[in-house]
Amino acid sequence: MVYLDNAATSYPKPVEVYNKIDDFLRRSCANPGRSSHEMARKSAAEVIKAREMVSQLFNIKNPLRVGFTANATHALNMAIFGVLKKGDHVITTALDHNSVLRPLFDLKKRGIISLTVITPKKNLDEIESDQISKAIRRNTKLIAITMSSNVTGRVLPYKEIGEIASTRGIYYLLDASQGAGVLPLNIETMKISLLAFPGHKSLMGPQGTGGLYVDEGINLRPIIHGGTGSRSFETVHPLFMPDILESGTLNTPGLAGLTEGVNFIIKTGTDIIYKRKERMLTTLYDELASHNKIQLFSTVETGQNSGIIAFVIDGMDSSEIANILDAKYHIAVRPGFHCAPLAHKALGTDKTGLVRLSPGYFTTDQEIQYAIDSIKEIADNA
């Protein structure tokens, strides 16, 4: 199988991730923070190590401001429902994922917030920072945006938007599902108030891991109440970080694996990872663009793509293309609408969807060329 679906879940992982999870499950898998016996202490130490490693990658000064979740969706919901109240105004974009859009549209439907959705200005998938600035109102409480589009890979001006939010005293929630581990990400210099991230994509950890960074001074309301191992005699859920976000037993084996994934990124360097992906994207783009039946929807301009080439073949539905790639060529890709309906409306692909190619760090040049040849062969026969 040639795996080109890394924007959904990275595969393969560094071998250290597999080894660590296996060893932890066999030797140390107890509940962290619930007991004082040796295995529980080792589990608690793994959670602390994971917090410290994530904090190192994102330049977070206090690791206790990182709460672990099951995925980025949980983290985004915790941030959105945790900070907003009646009368607040929120700004987001048409390029955002349903993990941002659905919570916001739910609050809007219930009359709790007003919402501005920024649509692309020039190119069909490009948002400019001045669009965000002009949308700010007196009651704007939150700017919630994706780091880059999960449909086309287009990078949003997330650094500039952080400056705008900070200057205007507005909370800034960045969905780093596409980009964390590949693009530059610095909590301090980019003025990020809330950062949601998954562990299983470019951070190279396993599924079932993710987290939310919450800046000092932001008081969340918990949306899940339960056991945390702290203040157990109280019937009120703790309101301090990270316990406010961590109800129930954490995926400690997963966090042990996530630590190894993040460690691999730190040792390798995000600049090296990005350059490797950029080279593969450029090859895919140049080769596929030469075919008159293949229409591309991604840019390969330096610094403007987190790792995706999106395309469609004239006269074919994206699901049909993906099914042929899977069944005949054993190539794994992602077709359809990518849980981003407003992005597809902006792109004009809300009928056919798009095929998304997303190579990973371990994808080989031979695999890229095989994918190109296979897609061209499908287009030749379309």
Secondary structure, DSSP 8 states (H G I E B T S, - for coil): -EE-BTTTS--S--HHHHHHHHHHHHHT-S-TTT--SHHHHHHHHHHHHHHHHHHHHHT-S-GGGEEEESSHHHHHHHHHHHH--TTEEEEEETTS-HHHHHHHHHHHHTTSEEEEEE--SSSTT---HHHHHHH--TTEEEEEEESB-TTT-BB--HHHHHHHHHHHT-EEEEE-TTTBTTB---TTTTT-SEEEEESSSTT---TT-EEEEE-TT-----SS----SSSTT-SS---STTGGG--S---HHHHHHHHHHHHHHHHH-HHHHHHHHHHHHHHHHHHHHTSTTEEE-----TTSBSS-EEEEETT--HHHHHHHHHHTT-EE-B-S-TT-HHHHHHHT-TTT--EEEB--TT--HHHHHHHHHHHHHHHHT-
